[in-house]
Amino acid sequence: MSWTPVVLLTVLAVFLRCSALELSIYGFFFALVLAVGFYETPLTVGLLAAWDGVLTTLPLLLVIVAGILLSSLLMATGSLTRIVEWFKGGAGDALGRNMLITFGVGNFMEGTGVIAEPVVAPMLHAAGVSPTGAAALSIIGYAGLMTLELAGIIITVLALVTGLPVRDLGLAAAWLSIPATLLMALSVPFFLPKGTGGGRGLAAALAVGLVLGFTALGAATFVGLPVSGSLAGLAVILAVVLCGSGRLSFRGGILRDLAPFLFLIVCLFSVNSIPFLKSLTFERLSIRVHLIPVHTITFRPFFSAYLYIFLACLIATGLQRVPGDRLRSIFRAAFQKGGRAFAAMGLFGAMGQVISYTGYLPGFENLDSAHNIPWIISQGLVRFTGEFYPVFVPFLGWVGTFLTGYGVASLMLFSQLQVQAASLLGTSGIWLAAALAVGSSIGSISSPFKIALATPMVGAVGKEGDILRATIPLGIAASFLVGLVVWLFA
C-alpha cells in the first residue's frame, strides 16, 4: 500500500497522459484518503500537513511566478532570441548551441541558486527544440549534478540530518554524480530535433558530460563545494565556445539583453559566497513559521531567488523600454500561463507532506512508525534486499523526489535510514547517504512538480505525461546505475 502513490502517478502520467494539474489533484486526494483511511492518520493531521506543504513550497512557487514573468518579458521583447543567437555565434552549430544552453547555462544557474527551468526551457525552444524536448532538457541538463548545486545547500542539509562530515559527503556525491551526469548527457540527442549533430551527437554529449562531471569533482576537491556546480557550468560554456567559433562578440546590445541574468548571478553569488551577506540574508533577515510543531518553515526573502528575479524583471523592463500597455499585456498573459503550474506545484507540495506525516497522532506529538509511509518503504527495502541494498538506495532517493517534487524532501524522508542501514550491513554511511542524495537529484527529471516548472515556459502545458513517459525510465535506469557503482566500489 505504501507504494500505491508511486504506482498511481506512474499509471496516470505514462499510460493516461494526465497533465501536471490532473496528477496533482488525483495524487493529493489519493494520498489524503490513503493516510486517513488506511494508515489511521487523523484528518486534522492530514489537513494541517497539507497546508504545511503548500507553505513549504511557497518560495518555489514565487520563483516560478517570477521566472514566468521574466521569461515572458524577455521573449516578448526579443531578448531571449538575441541571446540564443549570441550563443549560436560562440557555439558554432545547433548541437553546440543546445549543449551550451542545456549543460552550461543550466548548471551555472542551478549552481548559483537560480531555478533553471523558467530560463533554460524557453532558450532551448527559441533555439529550435520542440516544446516537450525543451522542457525535458531544462531539467536533464542539471539533474545529474544537482546534488552539488544550489550553492551546496543539498549536501549541507544531508550533513545536518545524518550528522556525517559535509566535506566527505560532498566528495562522495561528486564521484557518484559522474556516472549520473554521463547518462543524462548521453540521453540529450534523443530530445533534440532529428538530424541535430548527425552521428557525432553522442560523442559530443559524452565529452560534455565528462567535462561537467570531472570539473565539478575537481572544484569540490580543491575550491569548495558551494561553487562546484556553477564552475562546472562555466567550464562547459568555455569548452563549447572553444570547440565552436572560439569567440563571443559583446556588440549589438547583447549586454543589455544579458543584464537581468548578470544581475541575478551577481546577487545570488554574493549572498551565497560573502560571509557577512550570507549570515545577514540567511539567518538574521529570515522569518520562521510553525504551522505544525515538528516542522519549522523558514522564509528567507533576501536569500532566495524569487526577490532577485522580480527585480530582474524591473531591470529588463527599464532597459528594454517596454511601454505600460504592452507590459500589462505581457504580465497578464504570463499569469494566465503560470496559473495551472502554480496550482499543480502547490498541490504536489501538499501531497508530499501528507505522505511524510502519515502515522502522526493528534498534535504531532507522537509518531506510529508502523503507519508512516516513508518508514515502511525504507524498512521494507532494507529487509528484502539484504546485501544488495546499496543498489536500491539511489532509487529510494528517486522515489522520494517523485512523490514530493523536490530532492531535499527526499533527504528528509530517507537519509537517516542510510546511517542505520550502514551499521547493519557493515558498509559506509557516507557513501549510502551520498547515493541517496544523487538519486534524489536524478529524480528531478521524473518529477511532475519539476516538469510543471518548465512546460508553461514553452507552451507544453498538458503534455507533461508525454515527457514523463520518457524521463521515468531514464530516471530509474540512472538511479540503478549509480546504485550498482556504490555496490561494486563503495
ZAMARGU-4260 file (C-alpha; in steps of 0.2 Angstrom, whole numbers, plus 5000, padded with zeros to 4 digits):
<rodrens>
0) 5000/5000/5000 | 5014/5012/5003 | 5020/5011/4985 | 5002/5015/4978 | 5005/5034/4977
5) 5020/5030/4965 | 5010/5017/4955 | 4996/5029/4954 | 5006/5044/4947 | 5015/5032/4935
10) 5000/5025/4928 | 4991/5042/4926 | 5006/5050/4918 | 5013/5036/4907 | 4998/5027/4902
15) 4984/5040/4903 | 4995/5055/4899 | 4987/5066/4913 | 4993/5084/4914 | 5003/5090/4929
20) 4987/5098/4937 | 4977/5082/4935 | 4991/5072/4943 | 4992/5084/4957 | 4974/5084/4960
25) 4972/5065/4959 | 4988/5062/4969 | 4984/5074/4983 | 4966/5067/4986 | 4973/5049/4985
30) 4987/5052/4997 | 4974/5061/5009 | 4962/5046/5008 | 4976/5034/5010 | 4983/5042/5025
35) 4966/5044/5034 | 4958/5028/5029 | 4972/5015/5028 | 4986/5022/5039 | 4974/5029/5053
40) 4981/5046/5052 | 4968/5059/5060 | 4960/5070/5047 | 4966/5086/5056 | 4984/5080/5055
45) 4982/5076/5036 | 4975/5093/5033 | 4987/5103/5043 | 5001/5093/5034 | 4994/5098/5018
50) 4994/5117/5022 | 5012/5115/5029 | 5016/5108/5012 | 5009/5122/5002 | 5018/5135/5014
55) 5034/5125/5012 | 5033/5125/4993 | 5028/5144/4993 | 5046/5150/4990 | 5047/5139/4975
60) 5030/5145/4969 | 5036/5163/4970 | 5052/5158/4960 | 5040/5150/4946 | 5029/5166/4945
65) 5044/5177/4944 | 5053/5166/4932 | 5037/5165/4921 | 5036/5184/4921 | 5054/5186/4917
70) 5055/5174/4903 | 5038/5181/4895 | 5045/5198/4896 | 5062/5193/4888 | 5053/5183/4874
75) 5041/5197/4870 | 5055/5209/4868 | 5066/5198/4858 | 5080/5197/4871 | 5079/5178/4873
80) 5080/5176/4854 | 5095/5188/4853 | 5104/5178/4867 | 5101/5162/4858 | 5109/5169/4843
85) 5123/5176/4853 | 5126/5158/4860 | 5125/5152/4842 | 5139/5163/4836 | 5150/5156/4850
90) 5145/5138/4849 | 5146/5135/4831 | 5131/5125/4826 | 5114/5119/4833 | 5122/5104/4843
95) 5135/5115/4851 | 5122/5129/4855 | 5110/5116/4863 | 5123/5108/4873 | 5129/5125/4879
100) 5112/5130/4885 | 5107/5113/4892 | 5123/5110/4902 | 5132/5126/4903 | 5119/5139/4907
105) 5108/5126/4916 | 5121/5121/4928 | 5128/5138/4930 | 5111/5144/4935 | 5107/5130/4947
110) 5124/5131/4954 | 5121/5149/4959 | 5104/5146/4966 | 5094/5151/4951 | 5080/5139/4946
115) 5085/5134/4929 | 5069/5128/4920 | 5060/5145/4918 | 5075/5152/4909 | 5083/5137/4900
120) 5067/5129/4893 | 5062/5145/4883 | 5080/5147/4877 | 5081/5129/4870 | 5064/5132/4862
125) 5070/5148/4854 | 5085/5138/4848 | 5073/5126/4838 | 5070/5112/4851 | 5052/5105/4852
130) 5042/5111/4867 | 5042/5094/4876 | 5061/5092/4872 | 5065/5109/4878 | 5055/5106/4895
135) 5064/5089/4897 | 5081/5095/4893 | 5079/5110/4905 | 5079/5098/4919 | 5090/5084/4912
140) 5105/5096/4910 | 5107/5099/4928 | 5099/5083/4936 | 5115/5073/4936 | 5125/5086/4946
145) 5111/5094/4956 | 5117/5087/4972 | 5132/5099/4972 | 5122/5114/4966 | 5111/5127/4974
150) 5126/5134/4982 | 5129/5117/4992 | 5113/5118/5002 | 5108/5100/4997 | 5124/5092/5005
155) 5123/5104/5020 | 5105/5098/5023 | 5111/5080/5021 | 5125/5083/5034 | 5113/5091/5046
160) 5101/5076/5045 | 5114/5062/5046 | 5127/5070/5057 | 5141/5065/5044 | 5155/5076/5039
165) 5149/5088/5025 | 5166/5088/5015 | 5166/5069/5015 | 5148/5068/5009 | 5151/5081/4996
170) 5166/5072/4989 | 5157/5055/4988 | 5142/5064/4980 | 5154/5072/4967 | 5161/5055/4962
175) 5144/5047/4961 | 5137/5062/4951 | 5149/5057/4937 | 5140/5042/4930 | 5123/5050/4933
180) 5129/5065/4923 | 5136/5054/4909 | 5120/5045/4907 | 5110/5062/4907 | 5122/5068/4894
185) 5120/5053/4883 | 5101/5055/4883 | 5101/5073/4876 | 5102/5069/4857 | 5086/5059/4859
190) 5077/5075/4864 | 5084/5086/4851 | 5077/5089/4833 | 5081/5074/4821 | 5097/5077/4812
195) 5105/5089/4825 | 5123/5085/4826 | 5122/5069/4815 | 5132/5055/4820 | 5143/5065/4832
200) 5129/5069/4844 | 5133/5055/4856 | 5151/5058/4856 | 5149/5077/4859 | 5136/5073/4873
205) 5149/5061/4881 | 5163/5074/4880 | 5151/5087/4888 | 5146/5075/4902 | 5165/5071/4906
210) 5169/5090/4906 | 5154/5093/4918 | 5157/5079/4930 | 5176/5080/4932 | 5176/5099/4933
215) 5163/5098/4947 | 5174/5084/4956 | 5189/5095/4954 | 5181/5111/4961 | 5173/5101/4975
220) 5190/5094/4980 | 5201/5110/4978 | 5190/5125/4978 | 5174/5122/4988 | 5158/5113/4987
225) 5146/5128/4985 | 5154/5134/4969 | 5157/5117/4961 | 5141/5116/4951 | 5142/5134/4944
230) 5161/5132/4939 | 5156/5116/4930 | 5143/5125/4920 | 5156/5139/4916 | 5168/5125/4910
235) 5156/5118/4898 | 5152/5135/4891 | 5170/5139/4889 | 5174/5121/4881 | 5159/5123/4869
240) 5164/5140/4863 | 5182/5135/4861 | 5177/5120/4851 | 5165/5131/4841 | 5169/5148/4834
245) 5181/5152/4848 | 5174/5169/4852 | 5158/5178/4859 | 5155/5195/4852 | 5149/5208/4865
250) 5142/5220/4852 | 5125/5224/4846 | 5117/5227/4863 | 5119/5210/4870 | 5125/5216/4887
255) 5108/5225/4888 | 5099/5208/4885 | 5111/5199/4897 | 5109/5212/4911 | 5095/5204/4920
260) 5105/5187/4921 | 5121/5196/4926 | 5111/5205/4940 | 5104/5188/4946 | 5121/5180/4945
265) 5130/5194/4955 | 5116/5195/4968 | 5114/5176/4971 | 5133/5173/4971 | 5136/5187/4983
270) 5123/5181/4996 | 5130/5163/4994 | 5148/5167/4995 | 5151/5183/5005 | 5151/5178/5023
275) 5143/5194/5030 | 5129/5194/5017 | 5126/5176/5019 | 5124/5177/5038 | 5113/5193/5036
280) 5101/5186/5022 | 5101/5168/5028 | 5099/5170/5047 | 5095/5187/5053 | 5083/5193/5039
285) 5073/5176/5040 | 5055/5173/5045 | 5050/5157/5054 | 5033/5149/5054 | 5027/5134/5065
290) 5011/5128/5057 | 5014/5111/5064 | 5025/5108/5080 | 5038/5096/5072 | 5042/5107/5056
295) 5048/5124/5055 | 5045/5134/5039 | 5059/5147/5036 | 5056/5161/5023 | 5072/5170/5018
300) 5066/5183/5005 | 5083/5192/5004 | 5092/5175/5001 | 5080/5166/4990 | 5080/5168/4971
305) 5062/5175/4969 | 5066/5193/4975 | 5080/5195/4963 | 5071/5188/4949 | 5057/5200/4952
310) 5070/5214/4952 | 5077/5207/4936 | 5060/5209/4928 | 5061/5228/4933 | 5078/5230/4926
315) 5073/5221/4910 | 5058/5232/4909 | 5068/5248/4910 | 5082/5243/4899 | 5070/5237/4885
320) 5059/5252/4887 | 5043/5242/4887 | 5028/5253/4886 | 5015/5252/4900 | 5001/5245/4890
325) 5012/5232/4882 | 5019/5227/4899 | 5002/5224/4906 | 4998/5213/4892 | 5014/5203/4894
330) 5011/5201/4913 | 4993/5196/4910 | 4997/5183/4898 | 5011/5177/4910 | 5000/5175/4924
335) 4987/5165/4914 | 5001/5154/4908 | 5008/5151/4925 | 4991/5148/4935 | 4990/5130/4931
340) 5008/5127/4936 | 5006/5137/4952 | 4991/5126/4957 | 4999/5110/4952 | 5015/5113/4962
345) 5006/5119/4977 | 4996/5103/4977 | 5011/5092/4975 | 5019/5100/4990 | 5003/5097/5000
350) 5003/5078/4994 | 5022/5076/4999 | 5019/5082/5017 | 5003/5072/5019 | 5013/5057/5014
355) 5028/5062/5026 | 5017/5064/5041 | 5006/5048/5040 | 5006/5040/5056 | 5007/5055/5067
360) 4995/5056/5081 | 4984/5072/5085 | 4995/5087/5090 | 5010/5079/5080 | 5017/5074/5097
365) 5020/5055/5093 | 5023/5045/5078 | 5017/5027/5075 | 5031/5022/5063 | 5021/5006/5058
370) 5009/5019/5050 | 5022/5030/5042 | 5024/5028/5023 | 5042/5033/5021 | 5047/5022/5036
375) 5038/5007/5029 | 5046/5009/5011 | 5063/5011/5018 | 5062/4997/5031 | 5055/4986/5018
380) 5069/4989/5006 | 5082/4985/5019 | 5073/4969/5024 | 5070/4962/5007 | 5086/4967/4998
385) 5099/4962/5011 | 5117/4964/5004 | 5111/4971/4988 | 5103/4986/4997 | 5116/4999/4991
390) 5110/4995/4973 | 5092/5002/4978 | 5097/5017/4988 | 5098/5029/4974 | 5081/5023/4968
395) 5074/5026/4985 | 5080/5044/4983 | 5072/5044/4966 | 5055/5039/4974 | 5056/5052/4987
400) 5058/5066/4974 | 5045/5058/4963 | 5032/5059/4977 | 5037/5075/4985 | 5043/5085/4970
405) 5060/5091/4977 | 5076/5082/4982 | 5078/5090/4999 | 5061/5082/5005 | 5068/5065/4999
410) 5083/5068/5010 | 5072/5072/5025 | 5062/5057/5022 | 5076/5044/5020 | 5093/5050/5024
415) 5094/5045/5042 | 5090/5027/5037 | 5106/5026/5027 | 5116/5028/5043 | 5106/5015/5052
420) 5107/5003/5037 | 5126/5006/5035 | 5129/4999/5053 | 5118/4984/5049 | 5127/4980/5033
425) 5144/4984/5038 | 5146/4997/5024 | 5150/5016/5023 | 5136/5028/5029 | 5144/5042/5019
430) 5143/5033/5003 | 5125/5027/5006 | 5119/5044/5011 | 5128/5052/4996 | 5120/5039/4984
435) 5103/5044/4991 | 5106/5062/4988 | 5112/5058/4970 | 5096/5048/4967 | 5085/5061/4973
440) 5093/5073/4961 | 5091/5061/4947 | 5073/5061/4952 | 5070/5078/4946 | 5069/5073/4928
445) 5054/5061/4933 | 5046/5073/4945 | 5029/5080/4939 | 5032/5095/4951 | 5049/5099/4941
450) 5041/5097/4924 | 5027/5109/4929 | 5040/5122/4931 | 5046/5121/4913 | 5030/5117/4902
455) 5022/5134/4904 | 5038/5142/4898 | 5037/5133/4881 | 5018/5131/4878 | 5019/5112/4883
460) 5006/5113/4897 | 4995/5097/4896 | 5010/5087/4888 | 5018/5083/4905 | 5013/5064/4903
465) 5022/5063/4886 | 5038/5070/4895 | 5036/5058/4909 | 5035/5043/4898 | 5052/5046/4893
470) 5060/5053/4909 | 5053/5040/4921 | 5063/5025/4913 | 5078/5036/4911 | 5077/5041/4929
475) 5075/5024/4936 | 5090/5017/4924 | 5101/5031/4930 | 5097/5028/4949 | 5101/5009/4947
480) 5117/5013/4938 | 5123/5024/4952 | 5117/5011/4964 | 5127/4997/4955 | 5143/5009/4956
485) 5140/5010/4975 | 5138/4992/4977 | 5154/4987/4967 | 5166/5001/4974 | 5160/5009/4990
</rodrens>
